[in-house]
Amino acid sequence: MLKSLEVDNEPTILLFDSDDEIRGEVNFPLDRVSIASMESFGRNFLLFIRALLRQPQERVKDIALLQ
Protein backbone atom coordinates (compact mmCIF):
# COMPACT_ATOMS: atom_id res chain seq x y z
CA MET A 1 0.00 0.00 0.00
CA LEU A 2 1.41 3.41 -0.95
CA LYS A 3 0.56 6.44 1.13
CA SER A 4 1.60 10.03 0.72
CA LEU A 5 2.53 12.06 3.76
CA GLU A 6 1.71 15.72 4.08
CA VAL A 7 4.67 16.29 6.38
CA ASP A 8 8.27 16.82 5.32
CA ASN A 9 10.16 13.61 6.03
CA GLU A 10 12.05 10.84 4.28
CA PRO A 11 10.42 7.92 2.50
CA THR A 12 9.97 4.99 4.87
CA ILE A 13 9.18 1.30 4.53
CA LEU A 14 7.25 -0.38 7.31
CA LEU A 15 7.19 -4.20 7.42
CA PHE A 16 5.26 -6.31 9.90
CA ASP A 17 4.06 -9.88 10.18
CA SER A 18 0.40 -10.72 10.02
CA ASP A 19 -0.52 -14.36 10.71
CA ASP A 20 1.45 -16.30 8.06
CA GLU A 21 2.52 -13.39 5.85
CA ILE A 22 4.62 -10.25 5.87
CA ARG A 23 2.78 -7.03 5.16
CA GLY A 24 4.12 -3.56 4.64
CA GLU A 25 3.57 -0.05 3.51
CA VAL A 26 5.62 2.73 2.00
CA ASN A 27 5.23 6.33 3.20
CA PHE A 28 6.72 9.28 1.35
CA PRO A 29 6.37 13.05 0.94
CA LEU A 30 4.72 13.92 -2.40
CA ASP A 31 6.56 17.21 -2.64
CA ARG A 32 9.94 15.41 -2.85
CA VAL A 33 9.24 11.96 -4.32
CA SER A 34 6.92 11.09 -7.21
CA ILE A 35 4.37 8.31 -7.03
CA ALA A 36 5.93 6.75 -10.16
CA SER A 37 9.37 6.70 -8.49
CA MET A 38 8.00 5.01 -5.38
CA GLU A 39 6.05 2.47 -7.44
CA SER A 40 9.27 1.63 -9.29
CA PHE A 41 11.14 1.39 -5.99
CA GLY A 42 8.42 -0.90 -4.62
CA ARG A 43 8.66 -3.26 -7.60
CA ASN A 44 12.45 -3.40 -7.28
CA PHE A 45 12.23 -3.93 -3.52
CA LEU A 46 9.91 -6.92 -4.06
CA LEU A 47 12.32 -8.35 -6.64
CA PHE A 48 15.10 -8.02 -4.07
CA ILE A 49 13.08 -9.73 -1.32
CA ARG A 50 12.13 -12.58 -3.67
CA ALA A 51 15.78 -12.98 -4.65
CA LEU A 52 16.73 -13.17 -0.96
CA LEU A 53 14.16 -15.88 -0.42
CA ARG A 54 15.39 -17.89 -3.42
CA GLN A 55 19.03 -17.58 -2.32
CA PRO A 56 19.01 -17.67 1.50
CA GLN A 57 22.62 -18.84 1.65
CA GLU A 58 23.89 -15.72 -0.20
CA ARG A 59 25.12 -12.55 1.43
CA VAL A 60 22.85 -9.57 0.78
CA LYS A 61 25.59 -7.78 -1.16
CA ASP A 62 25.92 -10.78 -3.49
CA ILE A 63 22.25 -11.13 -4.43
CA ALA A 64 21.81 -10.89 -8.21
CA LEU A 65 18.78 -8.78 -9.06
CA LEU A 66 19.02 -8.85 -12.84
CA GLN A 67 18.69 -12.35 -14.15
PDB file of N, CA, C and O in Angstrom:
ATOM      1  N   MET A   1       0.844  -1.156   0.000  1.00  0.00           N
ATOM      2  CA  MET A   1       0.000   0.000   0.000  1.00  0.00           C
ATOM      3  C   MET A   1       0.902   1.236   0.000  1.00  0.00           C
ATOM      4  O   MET A   1       1.814   1.341   0.821  1.00  0.00           O
ATOM      5  N   LEU A   2       0.650   2.167  -0.915  1.00  0.00           N
ATOM      6  CA  LEU A   2       1.405   3.410  -0.952  1.00  0.00           C
ATOM      7  C   LEU A   2       0.579   4.513  -0.310  1.00  0.00           C
ATOM      8  O   LEU A   2      -0.621   4.634  -0.553  1.00  0.00           O
ATOM      9  N   LYS A   3       1.235   5.303   0.503  1.00  0.00           N
ATOM     10  CA  LYS A   3       0.563   6.436   1.134  1.00  0.00           C
ATOM     11  C   LYS A   3       1.437   7.666   0.940  1.00  0.00           C
ATOM     12  O   LYS A   3       2.664   7.567   0.952  1.00  0.00           O
ATOM     13  N   SER A   4       0.825   8.796   0.766  1.00  0.00           N
ATOM     14  CA  SER A   4       1.599  10.027   0.720  1.00  0.00           C
ATOM     15  C   SER A   4       1.464  10.725   2.072  1.00  0.00           C
ATOM     16  O   SER A   4       0.404  10.699   2.698  1.00  0.00           O
ATOM     17  N   LEU A   5       2.530  11.332   2.496  1.00  0.00           N
ATOM     18  CA  LEU A   5       2.531  12.059   3.762  1.00  0.00           C
ATOM     19  C   LEU A   5       2.506  13.550   3.474  1.00  0.00           C
ATOM     20  O   LEU A   5       3.157  14.014   2.538  1.00  0.00           O
ATOM     21  N   GLU A   6       1.781  14.280   4.248  1.00  0.00           N
ATOM     22  CA  GLU A   6       1.711  15.720   4.083  1.00  0.00           C
ATOM     23  C   GLU A   6       2.842  16.424   4.819  1.00  0.00           C
ATOM     24  O   GLU A   6       3.037  17.628   4.652  1.00  0.00           O
ATOM     25  N   VAL A   7       3.580  15.689   5.623  1.00  0.00           N
ATOM     26  CA  VAL A   7       4.673  16.287   6.382  1.00  0.00           C
ATOM     27  C   VAL A   7       5.988  16.076   5.644  1.00  0.00           C
ATOM     28  O   VAL A   7       6.105  15.184   4.804  1.00  0.00           O
ATOM     29  N   ASP A   8       6.960  16.893   5.962  1.00  0.00           N
ATOM     30  CA  ASP A   8       8.268  16.818   5.321  1.00  0.00           C
ATOM     31  C   ASP A   8       9.128  15.796   6.042  1.00  0.00           C
ATOM     32  O   ASP A   8       9.680  16.084   7.104  1.00  0.00           O
ATOM     33  N   ASN A   9       9.246  14.607   5.473  1.00  0.00           N
ATOM     34  CA  ASN A   9      10.165  13.611   6.027  1.00  0.00           C
ATOM     35  C   ASN A   9      10.618  12.681   4.917  1.00  0.00           C
ATOM     36  O   ASN A   9      10.190  12.813   3.770  1.00  0.00           O
ATOM     37  N   GLU A  10      11.464  11.762   5.254  1.00  0.00           N
ATOM     38  CA  GLU A  10      12.048  10.839   4.279  1.00  0.00           C
ATOM     39  C   GLU A  10      11.080   9.704   3.964  1.00  0.00           C
ATOM     40  O   GLU A  10      10.230   9.363   4.787  1.00  0.00           O
ATOM     41  N   PRO A  11      11.209   9.119   2.774  1.00  0.00           N
ATOM     42  CA  PRO A  11      10.419   7.915   2.497  1.00  0.00           C
ATOM     43  C   PRO A  11      10.764   6.826   3.515  1.00  0.00           C
ATOM     44  O   PRO A  11      11.918   6.679   3.915  1.00  0.00           O
ATOM     45  N   THR A  12       9.758   6.074   3.920  1.00  0.00           N
ATOM     46  CA  THR A  12       9.972   4.991   4.873  1.00  0.00           C
ATOM     47  C   THR A  12       9.253   3.730   4.408  1.00  0.00           C
ATOM     48  O   THR A  12       8.229   3.797   3.729  1.00  0.00           O
ATOM     49  N   ILE A  13       9.803   2.591   4.782  1.00  0.00           N
ATOM     50  CA  ILE A  13       9.180   1.300   4.526  1.00  0.00           C
ATOM     51  C   ILE A  13       8.876   0.681   5.884  1.00  0.00           C
ATOM     52  O   ILE A  13       9.756   0.581   6.739  1.00  0.00           O
ATOM     53  N   LEU A  14       7.653   0.275   6.073  1.00  0.00           N
ATOM     54  CA  LEU A  14       7.246  -0.382   7.311  1.00  0.00           C
ATOM     55  C   LEU A  14       6.862  -1.810   6.971  1.00  0.00           C
ATOM     56  O   LEU A  14       6.001  -2.033   6.120  1.00  0.00           O
ATOM     57  N   LEU A  15       7.489  -2.782   7.623  1.00  0.00           N
ATOM     58  CA  LEU A  15       7.186  -4.202   7.422  1.00  0.00           C
ATOM     59  C   LEU A  15       6.737  -4.796   8.747  1.00  0.00           C
ATOM     60  O   LEU A  15       7.300  -4.490   9.798  1.00  0.00           O
ATOM     61  N   PHE A  16       5.722  -5.645   8.690  1.00  0.00           N
ATOM     62  CA  PHE A  16       5.262  -6.314   9.897  1.00  0.00           C
ATOM     63  C   PHE A  16       4.649  -7.654   9.515  1.00  0.00           C
ATOM     64  O   PHE A  16       4.196  -7.849   8.387  1.00  0.00           O
ATOM     65  N   ASP A  17       4.646  -8.571  10.474  1.00  0.00           N
ATOM     66  CA  ASP A  17       4.058  -9.878  10.179  1.00  0.00           C
ATOM     67  C   ASP A  17       2.597  -9.888  10.590  1.00  0.00           C
ATOM     68  O   ASP A  17       2.190  -9.269  11.573  1.00  0.00           O
ATOM     69  N   SER A  18       1.830 -10.614   9.800  1.00  0.00           N
ATOM     70  CA  SER A  18       0.401 -10.723  10.017  1.00  0.00           C
ATOM     71  C   SER A  18       0.017 -12.171   9.751  1.00  0.00           C
ATOM     72  O   SER A  18      -0.047 -12.600   8.599  1.00  0.00           O
ATOM     73  N   ASP A  19      -0.239 -12.925  10.819  1.00  0.00           N
ATOM     74  CA  ASP A  19      -0.521 -14.359  10.709  1.00  0.00           C
ATOM     75  C   ASP A  19       0.629 -15.055   9.988  1.00  0.00           C
ATOM     76  O   ASP A  19       1.727 -15.144  10.537  1.00  0.00           O
ATOM     77  N   ASP A  20       0.405 -15.550   8.772  1.00  0.00           N
ATOM     78  CA  ASP A  20       1.446 -16.299   8.062  1.00  0.00           C
ATOM     79  C   ASP A  20       2.031 -15.521   6.894  1.00  0.00           C
ATOM     80  O   ASP A  20       2.537 -16.127   5.950  1.00  0.00           O
ATOM     81  N   GLU A  21       1.975 -14.193   6.932  1.00  0.00           N
ATOM     82  CA  GLU A  21       2.520 -13.392   5.850  1.00  0.00           C
ATOM     83  C   GLU A  21       3.188 -12.131   6.383  1.00  0.00           C
ATOM     84  O   GLU A  21       2.963 -11.721   7.522  1.00  0.00           O
ATOM     85  N   ILE A  22       3.998 -11.537   5.548  1.00  0.00           N
ATOM     86  CA  ILE A  22       4.618 -10.254   5.872  1.00  0.00           C
ATOM     87  C   ILE A  22       3.873  -9.178   5.096  1.00  0.00           C
ATOM     88  O   ILE A  22       3.650  -9.304   3.891  1.00  0.00           O
ATOM     89  N   ARG A  23       3.500  -8.142   5.787  1.00  0.00           N
ATOM     90  CA  ARG A  23       2.782  -7.028   5.165  1.00  0.00           C
ATOM     91  C   ARG A  23       3.633  -5.776   5.334  1.00  0.00           C
ATOM     92  O   ARG A  23       4.523  -5.724   6.182  1.00  0.00           O
ATOM     93  N   GLY A  24       3.350  -4.786   4.527  1.00  0.00           N
ATOM     94  CA  GLY A  24       4.122  -3.562   4.639  1.00  0.00           C
ATOM     95  C   GLY A  24       3.442  -2.403   3.974  1.00  0.00           C
ATOM     96  O   GLY A  24       2.417  -2.540   3.307  1.00  0.00           O
ATOM     97  N   GLU A  25       4.041  -1.260   4.175  1.00  0.00           N
ATOM     98  CA  GLU A  25       3.573  -0.050   3.514  1.00  0.00           C
ATOM     99  C   GLU A  25       4.757   0.876   3.294  1.00  0.00           C
ATOM    100  O   GLU A  25       5.772   0.801   3.986  1.00  0.00           O
ATOM    101  N   VAL A  26       4.598   1.742   2.321  1.00  0.00           N
ATOM    102  CA  VAL A  26       5.618   2.733   2.004  1.00  0.00           C
ATOM    103  C   VAL A  26       4.996   4.101   2.221  1.00  0.00           C
ATOM    104  O   VAL A  26       3.907   4.376   1.720  1.00  0.00           O
ATOM    105  N   ASN A  27       5.680   4.959   2.965  1.00  0.00           N
ATOM    106  CA  ASN A  27       5.232   6.329   3.204  1.00  0.00           C
ATOM    107  C   ASN A  27       6.268   7.267   2.614  1.00  0.00           C
ATOM    108  O   ASN A  27       7.471   7.027   2.727  1.00  0.00           O
ATOM    109  N   PHE A  28       5.795   8.347   1.979  1.00  0.00           N
ATOM    110  CA  PHE A  28       6.722   9.277   1.348  1.00  0.00           C
ATOM    111  C   PHE A  28       6.072  10.642   1.165  1.00  0.00           C
ATOM    112  O   PHE A  28       4.851  10.743   1.037  1.00  0.00           O
ATOM    113  N   PRO A  29       6.896  11.699   1.153  1.00  0.00           N
ATOM    114  CA  PRO A  29       6.375  13.053   0.941  1.00  0.00           C
ATOM    115  C   PRO A  29       6.206  13.320  -0.556  1.00  0.00           C
ATOM    116  O   PRO A  29       7.166  13.206  -1.317  1.00  0.00           O
ATOM    117  N   LEU A  30       4.998  13.673  -0.979  1.00  0.00           N
ATOM    118  CA  LEU A  30       4.719  13.919  -2.403  1.00  0.00           C
ATOM    119  C   LEU A  30       5.478  15.114  -2.966  1.00  0.00           C
ATOM    120  O   LEU A  30       5.710  15.186  -4.173  1.00  0.00           O
ATOM    121  N   ASP A  31       5.862  16.041  -2.117  1.00  0.00           N
ATOM    122  CA  ASP A  31       6.564  17.214  -2.638  1.00  0.00           C
ATOM    123  C   ASP A  31       8.029  16.915  -2.973  1.00  0.00           C
ATOM    124  O   ASP A  31       8.694  17.744  -3.595  1.00  0.00           O
ATOM    125  N   ARG A  32       8.541  15.747  -2.572  1.00  0.00           N
ATOM    126  CA  ARG A  32       9.940  15.409  -2.846  1.00  0.00           C
ATOM    127  C   ARG A  32      10.125  14.120  -3.630  1.00  0.00           C
ATOM    128  O   ARG A  32      11.187  13.909  -4.215  1.00  0.00           O
ATOM    129  N   VAL A  33       9.118  13.254  -3.656  1.00  0.00           N
ATOM    130  CA  VAL A  33       9.236  11.963  -4.320  1.00  0.00           C
ATOM    131  C   VAL A  33       7.957  11.718  -5.119  1.00  0.00           C
ATOM    132  O   VAL A  33       6.855  11.873  -4.594  1.00  0.00           O
ATOM    133  N   SER A  34       8.105  11.337  -6.383  1.00  0.00           N
ATOM    134  CA  SER A  34       6.919  11.094  -7.207  1.00  0.00           C
ATOM    135  C   SER A  34       6.324   9.719  -6.929  1.00  0.00           C
ATOM    136  O   SER A  34       7.019   8.804  -6.488  1.00  0.00           O
ATOM    137  N   ILE A  35       5.047   9.590  -7.189  1.00  0.00           N
ATOM    138  CA  ILE A  35       4.373   8.307  -7.033  1.00  0.00           C
ATOM    139  C   ILE A  35       5.015   7.280  -7.963  1.00  0.00           C
ATOM    140  O   ILE A  35       5.237   6.137  -7.564  1.00  0.00           O
ATOM    141  N   ALA A  36       5.314   7.680  -9.200  1.00  0.00           N
ATOM    142  CA  ALA A  36       5.933   6.755 -10.159  1.00  0.00           C
ATOM    143  C   ALA A  36       7.281   6.248  -9.646  1.00  0.00           C
ATOM    144  O   ALA A  36       7.596   5.068  -9.801  1.00  0.00           O
ATOM    145  N   SER A  37       8.075   7.122  -9.041  1.00  0.00           N
ATOM    146  CA  SER A  37       9.368   6.703  -8.488  1.00  0.00           C
ATOM    147  C   SER A  37       9.193   5.697  -7.359  1.00  0.00           C
ATOM    148  O   SER A  37       9.936   4.718  -7.279  1.00  0.00           O
ATOM    149  N   MET A  38       8.219   5.929  -6.490  1.00  0.00           N
ATOM    150  CA  MET A  38       7.995   5.011  -5.377  1.00  0.00           C
ATOM    151  C   MET A  38       7.402   3.697  -5.855  1.00  0.00           C
ATOM    152  O   MET A  38       7.703   2.647  -5.288  1.00  0.00           O
ATOM    153  N   GLU A  39       6.565   3.730  -6.887  1.00  0.00           N
ATOM    154  CA  GLU A  39       6.049   2.474  -7.443  1.00  0.00           C
ATOM    155  C   GLU A  39       7.190   1.649  -8.032  1.00  0.00           C
ATOM    156  O   GLU A  39       7.238   0.431  -7.856  1.00  0.00           O
ATOM    157  N   SER A  40       8.102   2.314  -8.728  1.00  0.00           N
ATOM    158  CA  SER A  40       9.272   1.635  -9.291  1.00  0.00           C
ATOM    159  C   SER A  40      10.141   1.064  -8.168  1.00  0.00           C
ATOM    160  O   SER A  40      10.591  -0.080  -8.245  1.00  0.00           O
ATOM    161  N   PHE A  41      10.371   1.857  -7.140  1.00  0.00           N
ATOM    162  CA  PHE A  41      11.138   1.390  -5.988  1.00  0.00           C
ATOM    163  C   PHE A  41      10.474   0.163  -5.376  1.00  0.00           C
ATOM    164  O   PHE A  41      11.150  -0.815  -5.054  1.00  0.00           O
ATOM    165  N   GLY A  42       9.152   0.210  -5.215  1.00  0.00           N
ATOM    166  CA  GLY A  42       8.424  -0.901  -4.620  1.00  0.00           C
ATOM    167  C   GLY A  42       8.567  -2.181  -5.428  1.00  0.00           C
ATOM    168  O   GLY A  42       8.761  -3.256  -4.862  1.00  0.00           O
ATOM    169  N   ARG A  43       8.473  -2.070  -6.750  1.00  0.00           N
ATOM    170  CA  ARG A  43       8.655  -3.256  -7.599  1.00  0.00           C
ATOM    171  C   ARG A  43      10.060  -3.822  -7.435  1.00  0.00           C
ATOM    172  O   ARG A  43      10.231  -5.034  -7.306  1.00  0.00           O
ATOM    173  N   ASN A  44      11.065  -2.950  -7.438  1.00  0.00           N
ATOM    174  CA  ASN A  44      12.451  -3.404  -7.277  1.00  0.00           C
ATOM    175  C   ASN A  44      12.697  -3.988  -5.887  1.00  0.00           C
ATOM    176  O   ASN A  44      13.439  -4.960  -5.749  1.00  0.00           O
ATOM    177  N   PHE A  45      12.093  -3.415  -4.879  1.00  0.00           N
ATOM    178  CA  PHE A  45      12.227  -3.930  -3.521  1.00  0.00           C
ATOM    179  C   PHE A  45      11.661  -5.346  -3.438  1.00  0.00           C
ATOM    180  O   PHE A  45      12.271  -6.224  -2.828  1.00  0.00           O
ATOM    181  N   LEU A  46      10.494  -5.572  -4.053  1.00  0.00           N
ATOM    182  CA  LEU A  46       9.908  -6.916  -4.060  1.00  0.00           C
ATOM    183  C   LEU A  46      10.788  -7.907  -4.808  1.00  0.00           C
ATOM    184  O   LEU A  46      10.927  -9.052  -4.377  1.00  0.00           O
ATOM    185  N   LEU A  47      11.385  -7.487  -5.920  1.00  0.00           N
ATOM    186  CA  LEU A  47      12.321  -8.355  -6.639  1.00  0.00           C
ATOM    187  C   LEU A  47      13.489  -8.738  -5.739  1.00  0.00           C
ATOM    188  O   LEU A  47      13.928  -9.888  -5.737  1.00  0.00           O
ATOM    189  N   PHE A  48      13.985  -7.782  -4.984  1.00  0.00           N
ATOM    190  CA  PHE A  48      15.096  -8.024  -4.072  1.00  0.00           C
ATOM    191  C   PHE A  48      14.700  -9.023  -2.980  1.00  0.00           C
ATOM    192  O   PHE A  48      15.443  -9.963  -2.699  1.00  0.00           O
ATOM    193  N   ILE A  49      13.541  -8.820  -2.371  1.00  0.00           N
ATOM    194  CA  ILE A  49      13.075  -9.728  -1.319  1.00  0.00           C
ATOM    195  C   ILE A  49      12.896 -11.133  -1.879  1.00  0.00           C
ATOM    196  O   ILE A  49      13.300 -12.105  -1.240  1.00  0.00           O
ATOM    197  N   ARG A  50      12.302 -11.258  -3.056  1.00  0.00           N
ATOM    198  CA  ARG A  50      12.128 -12.577  -3.674  1.00  0.00           C
ATOM    199  C   ARG A  50      13.475 -13.232  -3.951  1.00  0.00           C
ATOM    200  O   ARG A  50      13.633 -14.438  -3.759  1.00  0.00           O
ATOM    201  N   ALA A  51      14.441 -12.442  -4.400  1.00  0.00           N
ATOM    202  CA  ALA A  51      15.784 -12.982  -4.649  1.00  0.00           C
ATOM    203  C   ALA A  51      16.417 -13.470  -3.348  1.00  0.00           C
ATOM    204  O   ALA A  51      17.075 -14.510  -3.331  1.00  0.00           O
ATOM    205  N   LEU A  52      16.224 -12.732  -2.268  1.00  0.00           N
ATOM    206  CA  LEU A  52      16.733 -13.166  -0.958  1.00  0.00           C
ATOM    207  C   LEU A  52      16.118 -14.503  -0.552  1.00  0.00           C
ATOM    208  O   LEU A  52      16.805 -15.381  -0.030  1.00  0.00           O
ATOM    209  N   LEU A  53      14.830 -14.646  -0.796  1.00  0.00           N
ATOM    210  CA  LEU A  53      14.156 -15.884  -0.418  1.00  0.00           C
ATOM    211  C   LEU A  53      14.599 -17.064  -1.275  1.00  0.00           C
ATOM    212  O   LEU A  53      14.645 -18.195  -0.791  1.00  0.00           O
ATOM    213  N   ARG A  54      14.924 -16.816  -2.541  1.00  0.00           N
ATOM    214  CA  ARG A  54      15.393 -17.887  -3.425  1.00  0.00           C
ATOM    215  C   ARG A  54      16.835 -18.278  -3.131  1.00  0.00           C
ATOM    216  O   ARG A  54      17.245 -19.402  -3.422  1.00  0.00           O
ATOM    217  N   GLN A  55      17.611 -17.355  -2.553  1.00  0.00           N
ATOM    218  CA  GLN A  55      19.034 -17.576  -2.321  1.00  0.00           C
ATOM    219  C   GLN A  55      19.388 -17.287  -0.861  1.00  0.00           C
ATOM    220  O   GLN A  55      20.207 -16.407  -0.596  1.00  0.00           O
ATOM    221  N   PRO A  56      18.794 -18.002   0.082  1.00  0.00           N
ATOM    222  CA  PRO A  56      19.013 -17.668   1.497  1.00  0.00           C
ATOM    223  C   PRO A  56      20.452 -17.838   1.958  1.00  0.00           C
ATOM    224  O   PRO A  56      20.846 -17.252   2.966  1.00  0.00           O
ATOM    225  N   GLN A  57      21.235 -18.619   1.248  1.00  0.00           N
ATOM    226  CA  GLN A  57      22.622 -18.838   1.648  1.00  0.00           C
ATOM    227  C   GLN A  57      23.536 -17.678   1.220  1.00  0.00           C
ATOM    228  O   GLN A  57      24.662 -17.570   1.706  1.00  0.00           O
ATOM    229  N   GLU A  58      23.064 -16.818   0.322  1.00  0.00           N
ATOM    230  CA  GLU A  58      23.888 -15.723  -0.196  1.00  0.00           C
ATOM    231  C   GLU A  58      23.918 -14.540   0.756  1.00  0.00           C
ATOM    232  O   GLU A  58      22.975 -14.295   1.509  1.00  0.00           O
ATOM    233  N   ARG A  59      25.022 -13.816   0.701  1.00  0.00           N
ATOM    234  CA  ARG A  59      25.117 -12.554   1.435  1.00  0.00           C
ATOM    235  C   ARG A  59      24.280 -11.522   0.685  1.00  0.00           C
ATOM    236  O   ARG A  59      24.165 -11.583  -0.539  1.00  0.00           O
ATOM    237  N   VAL A  60      23.702 -10.587   1.408  1.00  0.00           N
ATOM    238  CA  VAL A  60      22.846  -9.574   0.784  1.00  0.00           C
ATOM    239  C   VAL A  60      23.581  -8.864  -0.341  1.00  0.00           C
ATOM    240  O   VAL A  60      22.997  -8.625  -1.398  1.00  0.00           O
ATOM    241  N   LYS A  61      24.843  -8.522  -0.141  1.00  0.00           N
ATOM    242  CA  LYS A  61      25.592  -7.783  -1.160  1.00  0.00           C
ATOM    243  C   LYS A  61      25.842  -8.604  -2.426  1.00  0.00           C
ATOM    244  O   LYS A  61      26.179  -8.043  -3.469  1.00  0.00           O
ATOM    245  N   ASP A  62      25.680  -9.919  -2.345  1.00  0.00           N
ATOM    246  CA  ASP A  62      25.924 -10.782  -3.492  1.00  0.00           C
ATOM    247  C   ASP A  62      24.664 -11.209  -4.234  1.00  0.00           C
ATOM    248  O   ASP A  62      24.746 -11.948  -5.215  1.00  0.00           O
ATOM    249  N   ILE A  63      23.512 -10.758  -3.782  1.00  0.00           N
ATOM    250  CA  ILE A  63      22.254 -11.131  -4.434  1.00  0.00           C
ATOM    251  C   ILE A  63      22.183 -10.513  -5.821  1.00  0.00           C
ATOM    252  O   ILE A  63      22.347  -9.303  -5.983  1.00  0.00           O
ATOM    253  N   ALA A  64      21.937 -11.350  -6.815  1.00  0.00           N
ATOM    254  CA  ALA A  64      21.814 -10.892  -8.209  1.00  0.00           C
ATOM    255  C   ALA A  64      20.368 -10.503  -8.470  1.00  0.00           C
ATOM    256  O   ALA A  64      19.472 -11.340  -8.366  1.00  0.00           O
ATOM    257  N   LEU A  65      20.134  -9.237  -8.809  1.00  0.00           N
ATOM    258  CA  LEU A  65      18.776  -8.782  -9.062  1.00  0.00           C
ATOM    259  C   LEU A  65      18.382  -8.932 -10.528  1.00  0.00           C
ATOM    260  O   LEU A  65      17.225  -9.227 -10.830  1.00  0.00           O
ATOM    261  N   LEU A  66      19.312  -8.737 -11.421  1.00  0.00           N
ATOM    262  CA  LEU A  66      19.023  -8.849 -12.844  1.00  0.00           C
ATOM    263  C   LEU A  66      19.400 -10.229 -13.319  1.00  0.00           C
ATOM    264  O   LEU A  66      20.575 -10.597 -13.316  1.00  0.00           O
ATOM    265  N   GLN A  67      18.417 -10.986 -13.723  1.00  0.00           N
ATOM    266  CA  GLN A  67      18.694 -12.352 -14.145  1.00  0.00           C
ATOM    267  C   GLN A  67      18.196 -12.586 -15.543  1.00  0.00           C
ATOM    268  O   GLN A  67      18.341 -13.687 -16.074  1.00  0.00           O
TER     269      GLN A  67
END
